[in-house]
Amino acid sequence: MATRLKELDRPAMREERQSVRMWALVDYGDVSENAVVRDLSATGFGIETARVLPEGAAIAVTIGASAPLAAIVVHASDDRYGCRLADPLDAAMLDALTRDGPFASARPTPAPAPQVASYPRGVRAGAIAGAAIACWTVVLGLGFAIFA
C-alpha cells in the first residue's frame, strides 16, 4: 500500500514546493490538532504535527482562515507528513496562502467546549444540605419501620 501511494504521488512531488511556515488545523477522525505547514504546492503540502497520521489517511486541513482542504497522507516520517491534496489549488489560492510570509496565518484553534452553567455558591450549598437531610430522613424512617 505504501509503495502504491508513493507511485501515485510521483508527479505531485515534481511540482514546485514553496517553503513556508504557517499554522494549520488538521482534522482526522473526531480530533482536531494544531500543525505547522512546512511546504506547499498546488498539489500537496508537508506538515508537522504531534498527531499520528497513518499513510493513506484522509484528512482535512485548515490553513489560517482558508476553507478546509481535503488531502491524503502519502508519506509519514516521525512527526512530519507529506500530503496530496484531493483538489489541486489554483494559482490565486496558492498565492494568497503563501504571499504573507512566515506564520502570517493566524493560529487556528479548535471550537471551544460548550460552557456549563454554574449555580451560585448558596444554591449549591442548599442543594447539598437538602439532599443530605432527605437521605437521613429516609435512613431514619427505614430504621424506625424495621425496628419498631
N, C-alpha and C positions, 0 to 999 in steps of 0.2 A: 504494500500500500504506500509506504513512504517513497519508494522508487517511482511509482506511478505519479504521485503528486509532484515530485521534482521534475519528472519528464514533462508534465503538463505545464510547469511553470517556466521552462527554459526561455520562451520568447519574452515573458514578462521580466525576466532577470536581465535581458539585454536593454530594456527600457532605461533611459537615463534617470537615475535616482538623485534627488536633491537632498543633501544633508541638512536636516532640520532638527529642532528640539522643541517640541510642542506638547502641551498637556493633552491628554485624551482620557476618555472613559470607555472601558471595554466591558461589554455585556456578553456573558457566556453563561448559559443556563439561567438561573434565577439570581445571579450575583453580578453586581457592577463593581468594577475595580479600577482605580486610577492607574494610568500608564503614561509613558513618555514615548512619543513618536520620534524615532531617530533618523529615518529617511523616508522619502515619499516620492512616488512617481505616479503617472497616470493610471498604472495598472496594479500598484501594490504599495506596501509600506513595511517598515521594520519598527517594531515596538519593544519596549522593555517594561515588564510588569512582574509583580510578585505572584500573580495568579498563574496557576499551572494550566496551560492550554495544550491539549494533545494535537498532534498533526492531523489534519483533516477536519478539525473542529470548525463549525460555522459560528462566527462571532459578529457582533455589531460594534462599531467603533464610532464614538462621537468626538471629533476634534474641535476643541473650542466651542463655538456656537453653531457649528455645522449640523445638519441633519445626520442621524445615524447612518453609517456606511456599512453595508453587508460585505463580509470578507470570509475567506477560508485560510486557516493556518497551514502553510506549506513547509515551514521549517521551524524547528524548535531547538534551542541550544541554551541551557541553563535558564536564565530569566529573559532571554531575548528571542523574539519570534519574527519570522518573515511571513507576511500575509498577502494574498492575492485578492484584489477587490472583485466582487461579483459583477459590478458595472464599472468600467473604466471612467476616470474623471475627465471632464472636458478641460480644455486649456484654461478657460476663465476660472473654473473652480480650483484647479491646481495652483494657478497664480494667486488667487485670493487666499488660499491656505498657506502659501509659502512666502509671500512678499513682506510680511511684517517682522521677520527676524526671529531670533531665539526666544522661546517662551512668550511669544506675542499673544497666544490664545490664553484666555482666562482659564484657570484650573477648574475643570468641571467637577461637580460634586453630586453624589447620588441623592435622590429625593430624600428629604428629611423624614424621619419616622413620625407617625401621627402623634400629636400631643394628647396625653391622657389628662383629663380634668382632675385637679386635686382639690379636695374639700378643705375648708379651713380647719385649723387645729381643734377648735372647740367642737365642731361637728364630728370629727374623727374620734375624739375622746368620748363624746356622748354615745357614739355607736358602739365603741368597745365596752364602756360601762354598762350600757343596756344589754348587750349580748352576754356579758358576764352575769348580770342579775337574772336574765332569762335562763341561763344554764343552771345556776344554783337553785332557782325555783323548781326546775324540772327534777334535779337530783334530789332535793329535799322532799318534793311531792312524791316521787317514786319510793324514797326511803320510808316515809310515813305510811304509804299504801302497802308496802311489802311487810313491814314490821309491826304494823298496828293491828 
